[in-house]
């Protein structure tokens, strides 16, 4: 299933398409869902579908969590100032 714009104006992606679009491994999409950063918006058969906007939010949440938990306080402050 290729990404398509739904009647609500959102673009829905399968896990593999979301991974390709955001340059991550498909397992990363599963990890984001397992950690609660990402919730399927719909399904197509047995495949979960995610809104592109939700995947972008999940990516930011995961990135921010990784920065907060790794590295020095100086690096975290520098990232927060850049954001």
DSSP file (Angstrom, degrees, kcal/mol; ACC not computed):
  #  RESIDUE AA STRUCTURE BP1 BP2  ACC     N-H-->O    O-->H-N    N-H-->O    O-->H-N    TCO  KAPPA ALPHA  PHI   PSI    X-CA   Y-CA   Z-CA
    1    1 A X              0   0    0      0, 0.0    13,-0.3     0, 0.0     2,-0.2   0.000 360.0 360.0 360.0 122.4    0.0    0.0    0.0
    2    2 A X        -     0   0    0      1,-0.1    10,-0.1    11,-0.1     2,-0.1  -0.536 360.0 -86.5 -85.1 153.8    1.5    3.3   -1.1
    3    3 A X        +     0   0    0     -2,-0.2     2,-0.3     8,-0.1    10,-0.1  -0.361  55.3 177.8 -59.6 134.8    1.0    6.5    1.0
    4    4 A X  E     -A   12   0A   0      8,-0.8     8,-1.6    -3,-0.1     2,-0.6  -0.973  34.2-111.0-137.5 152.4   -2.2    8.2    0.1
    5    5 A X  E     -A   11   0A   0     -2,-0.3     6,-0.2     6,-0.2     2,-0.1  -0.747  37.3-144.5 -83.4 125.0   -4.0   11.3    1.3
    6    6 A X    >   -     0   0    0      4,-3.2     3,-2.4    -2,-0.6    -1,-0.0  -0.317  30.4 -96.1 -82.9 169.4   -7.2   10.3    3.1
    7    7 A X  T 3  S+     0   0    0      1,-0.3    -1,-0.1     2,-0.1    -2,-0.0   0.772 124.5  62.1 -57.6 -25.7  -10.5   12.2    2.9
    8    8 A X  T 3  S-     0   0    0      2,-0.1    -1,-0.3     1,-0.1     3,-0.1   0.451 119.0-111.1 -81.1   2.3   -9.5   13.9    6.2
    9    9 A X  S <  S+     0   0    0     -3,-2.4     2,-0.2     1,-0.3    -2,-0.1   0.392  78.9 124.2  87.5  -3.7   -6.5   15.4    4.5
   10   10 A X        -     0   0    0     -5,-0.0    -4,-3.2    42,-0.0     2,-0.5  -0.576  60.0-129.3 -88.9 152.3   -3.9   13.2    6.4
   11   11 A X  E     -A    5   0A   0     -6,-0.2    41,-2.8    -2,-0.2     2,-0.4  -0.907  22.7-155.6-100.1 125.8   -1.4   11.0    4.8
   12   12 A X  E     -AB   4  51A   0     -8,-1.6    -8,-0.8    -2,-0.5     2,-0.4  -0.859  11.1-171.3-105.3 136.3   -1.4    7.5    6.2
   13   13 A X  E     - B   0  50A   0     37,-3.1    37,-3.3    -2,-0.4     2,-0.1  -0.947  21.5-126.5-127.1 144.8    1.7    5.3    6.1
   14   14 A X  E  >  - B   0  49A   0     -2,-0.4     4,-2.8   -13,-0.3     5,-0.2  -0.367  42.6 -99.4 -74.0 168.8    2.3    1.6    6.8
   15   15 A X  H  > S+     0   0    0     33,-0.6     4,-2.3     1,-0.2     5,-0.1   0.902 124.5  47.9 -58.5 -42.2    5.2    0.9    9.3
   16   16 A X  H  > S+     0   0    0      2,-0.2     4,-2.1     1,-0.2    -1,-0.2   0.888 113.3  47.1 -69.5 -37.7    7.6    0.1    6.5
   17   17 A X  H  > S+     0   0    0      2,-0.2     4,-2.7     1,-0.2    -2,-0.2   0.889 111.7  51.3 -69.4 -38.0    6.7    3.2    4.5
   18   18 A X  H  X S+     0   0    0     -4,-2.8     4,-2.1     2,-0.2    -2,-0.2   0.917 109.9  50.4 -63.0 -42.2    6.9    5.4    7.6
   19   19 A X  H  X>S+     0   0    0     -4,-2.3     5,-2.4    -5,-0.2     4,-0.7   0.928 112.6  45.8 -61.2 -45.6   10.4    4.0    8.2
   20   20 A X  H ><5S+     0   0    0     -4,-2.1     3,-0.7     1,-0.2    -2,-0.2   0.916 112.4  51.2 -63.0 -43.6   11.5    4.7    4.7
   21   21 A X  H 3<5S+     0   0    0     -4,-2.7    -1,-0.2     1,-0.2    -2,-0.2   0.850 117.8  37.7 -63.5 -36.1   10.0    8.2    4.8
   22   22 A X  H 3<5S-     0   0    0     -4,-2.1    -1,-0.2    -5,-0.2    -2,-0.2   0.361 110.7-116.3-102.1   4.9   11.8    9.1    8.0
   23   23 A X  T <<5S+     0   0    0     -4,-0.7     2,-0.3    -3,-0.7    -3,-0.2   0.853  73.9 117.5  68.5  36.4   15.1    7.3    7.3
   24   24 A X  S   <S-     0   0    0     -5,-2.4    -1,-0.2    -6,-0.2     2,-0.2  -0.805  70.1 -90.9-126.3 170.2   14.8    4.8   10.2
   25   25 A X    >>  -     0   0    0     -2,-0.3     3,-1.4     1,-0.1     4,-1.1  -0.498  34.7-117.4 -77.2 150.6   14.6    1.0   10.4
   26   26 A X  H 3> S+     0   0    0      1,-0.3     4,-1.6     2,-0.2     3,-0.2   0.844 116.7  61.0 -55.5 -32.8   11.1   -0.6   10.4
   27   27 A X  H 3> S+     0   0    0      1,-0.2     4,-2.3     2,-0.2    -1,-0.3   0.792  96.4  60.7 -65.6 -26.0   11.9   -1.9   13.9
   28   28 A X  H <> S+     0   0    0     -3,-1.4     4,-2.7     2,-0.2    -1,-0.2   0.901 101.8  51.3 -66.8 -40.4   12.3    1.7   15.1
   29   29 A X  H  X S+     0   0    0     -4,-1.1     4,-2.0    -3,-0.2    -2,-0.2   0.921 111.0  48.8 -61.3 -43.3    8.7    2.4   14.1
   30   30 A X  H  X S+     0   0    0     -4,-1.6     4,-2.6     2,-0.2    -2,-0.2   0.892 110.6  51.0 -62.6 -40.2    7.7   -0.6   16.2
   31   31 A X  H  X S+     0   0    0     -4,-2.3     4,-2.5     2,-0.2     6,-0.2   0.918 108.1  51.4 -64.2 -44.0    9.8    0.6   19.1
   32   32 A X  H  <>S+     0   0    0     -4,-2.7     5,-2.2     1,-0.2     6,-1.2   0.900 112.5  46.9 -59.9 -39.9    8.2    4.0   19.0
   33   33 A X  H ><5S+     0   0    0     -4,-2.0     3,-0.9     4,-0.2    -2,-0.2   0.920 111.9  49.7 -67.6 -43.3    4.7    2.4   19.1
   34   34 A X  H 3<5S+     0   0    0     -4,-2.6    -2,-0.2     1,-0.2    -1,-0.2   0.864 110.8  50.0 -63.5 -36.6    5.7    0.0   21.9
   35   35 A X  T 3<5S-     0   0    0     -4,-2.5    -1,-0.2    -5,-0.2    -2,-0.2   0.528 118.6-111.4 -81.3  -5.6    7.1    3.0   24.0
   36   36 A X  T < 5S+     0   0    0     -3,-0.9    -3,-0.2    -4,-0.5    -2,-0.1   0.555  88.1 115.4  89.7   7.6    3.9    4.9   23.4
   37   37 A X  S   <S+     0   0    0     -5,-2.2     2,-0.4    -6,-0.2    -4,-0.2   0.737  80.6  34.5 -76.3 -22.7    5.4    7.6   21.2
   38   38 A X        -     0   0    0     -6,-1.2     2,-0.4    -7,-0.1    -2,-0.3  -0.997  63.7-168.9-141.1 134.0    3.2    6.5   18.3
   39   39 A X        -     0   0    0     -2,-0.4    12,-0.4    -3,-0.1    15,-0.1  -0.983  32.9-110.6-123.9 132.5   -0.3    5.0   18.0
   40   40 A X        -     0   0    0     -2,-0.4    10,-0.2     1,-0.2     3,-0.1  -0.363  22.0-162.6 -59.9 138.5   -1.8    3.4   14.9
   41   41 A X        -     0   0    0      8,-2.6     2,-0.3     1,-0.2     9,-0.2   0.671  68.7 -15.8 -94.8 -21.8   -4.5    5.6   13.5
   42   42 A X  E     -C   49   0A   0      7,-1.6     7,-2.8     2,-0.0     2,-0.3  -0.913  64.7-125.3-162.7-177.0   -6.1    2.9   11.3
   43   43 A X  E     -C   48   0A   0     -2,-0.3     2,-0.4     5,-0.3     5,-0.2  -0.988   3.6-155.2-144.8 156.2   -5.4   -0.5    9.9
   44   44 A X  E >  S-C   47   0A   0      3,-2.7     3,-1.8    -2,-0.3     2,-0.5  -0.887  76.9 -51.1-129.5  98.4   -5.3   -2.2    6.5
   45   45 A X  T 3  S-     0   0    0     -2,-0.4     0, 0.0     1,-0.3     0, 0.0  -0.621 123.7 -21.4  68.9-122.6   -5.9   -5.9    7.1
   46   46 A X  T 3  S+     0   0    0     -2,-0.5     2,-0.4    -3,-0.1    -1,-0.3   0.458 118.1 100.7 -95.4  -2.9   -3.3   -6.8    9.7
   47   47 A X  E <   - C   0  44A   0     -3,-1.8    -3,-2.7     1,-0.0     2,-0.2  -0.703  69.2-132.7 -91.6 130.8   -1.1   -3.8    9.0
   48   48 A X  E     - C   0  43A   0     -2,-0.4   -33,-0.6    -5,-0.2     2,-0.4  -0.538  17.6-150.3 -75.5 144.7   -1.1   -0.8   11.2
   49   49 A X  E     -BC  14  42A   0     -7,-2.8    -8,-2.6    -2,-0.2    -7,-1.6  -0.959   9.1-161.2-118.4 137.9   -1.3    2.6    9.5
   50   50 A X  E     -B   13   0A   0    -37,-3.3   -37,-3.1    -2,-0.4     2,-0.2  -0.919  22.6-115.8-119.6 141.8    0.1    5.8   11.0
   51   51 A X  E  >  -B   12   0A   0     -2,-0.4     4,-2.0   -12,-0.4     3,-0.3  -0.562  24.4-130.7 -70.0 138.4   -0.6    9.4   10.2
   52   52 A X  H  > S+     0   0    0    -41,-2.8     4,-2.1     1,-0.2     5,-0.2   0.896 109.1  54.0 -57.7 -40.5    2.5   11.1    8.8
   53   53 A X  H  > S+     0   0    0    -42,-0.3     4,-1.8     1,-0.2    -1,-0.2   0.863 107.4  50.7 -63.8 -35.0    2.1   13.9   11.3
   54   54 A X  H  > S+     0   0    0     -3,-0.3     4,-2.5     2,-0.2    -1,-0.2   0.872 108.0  52.1 -69.6 -36.8    2.0   11.4   14.2
   55   55 A X  H  X S+     0   0    0     -4,-2.0     4,-2.4     2,-0.2    -2,-0.2   0.902 108.3  51.6 -65.5 -40.0    5.2    9.8   13.0
   56   56 A X  H  X S+     0   0    0     -4,-2.1     4,-1.9     2,-0.2    -2,-0.2   0.905 111.0  47.8 -62.6 -41.2    6.9   13.2   12.8
   57   57 A X  H  X S+     0   0    0     -4,-1.8     4,-2.6     2,-0.2    -2,-0.2   0.908 111.1  51.0 -64.8 -41.8    5.8   13.9   16.4
   58   58 A X  H  X S+     0   0    0     -4,-2.5     4,-2.7     1,-0.2     5,-0.2   0.892 107.6  53.2 -63.1 -39.9    7.0   10.4   17.5
   59   59 A X  H  X S+     0   0    0     -4,-2.4     4,-2.5     1,-0.2    -1,-0.2   0.926 110.8  46.6 -61.0 -44.4   10.4   11.0   15.9
   60   60 A X  H  X S+     0   0    0     -4,-1.9     4,-2.8     2,-0.2     5,-0.2   0.916 112.4  49.7 -64.9 -43.6   10.8   14.3   17.8
   61   61 A X  H  X S+     0   0    0     -4,-2.6     4,-2.4     2,-0.2    -2,-0.2   0.925 113.4  46.2 -60.2 -45.1    9.7   12.7   21.1
   62   62 A X  H  X S+     0   0    0     -4,-2.7     4,-2.2     2,-0.2    -2,-0.2   0.904 113.7  48.5 -65.3 -41.9   12.2    9.8   20.7
   63   63 A X  H  X S+     0   0    0     -4,-2.5     4,-2.2    -5,-0.2    -2,-0.2   0.931 112.8  47.6 -64.2 -45.5   15.0   12.2   19.7
   64   64 A X  H  X S+     0   0    0     -4,-2.8     4,-2.3     1,-0.2    -2,-0.2   0.895 111.9  50.3 -63.5 -40.4   14.4   14.5   22.7
   65   65 A X  H  X S+     0   0    0     -4,-2.4     4,-1.7    -5,-0.2    -1,-0.2   0.893 110.3  50.4 -64.3 -39.9   14.2   11.5   25.0
   66   66 A X  H  X S+     0   0    0     -4,-2.2     4,-1.0     1,-0.2    -2,-0.2   0.892 111.3  47.8 -65.9 -39.8   17.5   10.2   23.7
   67   67 A X  H  < S+     0   0    0     -4,-2.2     3,-0.3     1,-0.2    -2,-0.2   0.902 110.8  51.5 -68.6 -40.3   19.2   13.6   24.1
   68   68 A X  H  < S+     0   0    0     -4,-2.3    -1,-0.2     1,-0.2    -2,-0.2   0.849 116.1  40.6 -64.6 -33.4   17.9   13.9   27.7
   69   69 A X  H  < S+     0   0    0     -4,-1.7     2,-0.4    -5,-0.2    -1,-0.2   0.533 114.1  53.3 -97.2  -6.4   19.2   10.5   28.7
   70   70 A X  S  < S+     0   0    0     -4,-1.0     2,-0.1    -3,-0.3    -1,-0.1  -0.989  93.5  17.7-130.6 137.3   22.5   10.5   26.9
   71   71 A X  S    S-     0   0    0     -2,-0.4     2,-0.1     4,-0.1    -4,-0.0  -0.285  88.7 -46.8 100.9 174.2   25.3   13.0   27.1
   72   72 A X     >  -     0   0    0      1,-0.1     4,-1.9    -2,-0.1     3,-0.2  -0.325  47.9-112.0 -81.4 162.5   26.3   15.8   29.3
   73   73 A X  H  > S+     0   0    0      1,-0.2     4,-2.5     2,-0.2     5,-0.2   0.850 118.6  59.1 -61.2 -34.0   24.1   18.5   30.7
   74   74 A X  H  > S+     0   0    0      1,-0.2     4,-2.2     2,-0.2    -1,-0.2   0.910 105.7  47.4 -62.3 -42.2   26.0   21.0   28.5
   75   75 A X  H  > S+     0   0    0      2,-0.2     4,-2.2     1,-0.2    -1,-0.2   0.896 111.4  51.0 -66.3 -40.6   25.0   19.1   25.3
   76   76 A X  H  X S+     0   0    0     -4,-1.9     4,-2.4     2,-0.2    -2,-0.2   0.925 110.7  48.2 -63.0 -45.2   21.4   18.9   26.5
   77   77 A X  H  X S+     0   0    0     -4,-2.5     4,-2.3     1,-0.2    -2,-0.2   0.909 110.2  52.3 -61.8 -41.7   21.3   22.7   27.1
   78   78 A X  H  X S+     0   0    0     -4,-2.2     4,-1.5     1,-0.2    -1,-0.2   0.897 110.7  47.8 -62.2 -40.5   22.9   23.3   23.7
   79   79 A X  H  X S+     0   0    0     -4,-2.2     4,-1.5     2,-0.2    -1,-0.2   0.915 110.9  50.8 -66.0 -42.6   20.2   21.2   22.0
   80   80 A X  H  < S+     0   0    0     -4,-2.4    -2,-0.2     1,-0.2    -1,-0.2   0.870 109.4  50.8 -64.0 -36.8   17.4   23.0   24.0
   81   81 A X  H  < S+     0   0    0     -4,-2.3    -1,-0.2     1,-0.2    -2,-0.2   0.856 109.3  51.3 -68.7 -33.8   18.7   26.4   22.9
   82   82 A X  H  <        0   0    0     -4,-1.5    -1,-0.2     1,-0.2    -2,-0.2   0.786 360.0 360.0 -72.8 -27.3   18.8   25.3   19.3
   83   83 A X     <        0   0    0     -4,-1.5    -1,-0.2    -5,-0.1    -2,-0.2   0.472 360.0 360.0 -75.9 360.0   15.2   24.1   19.3
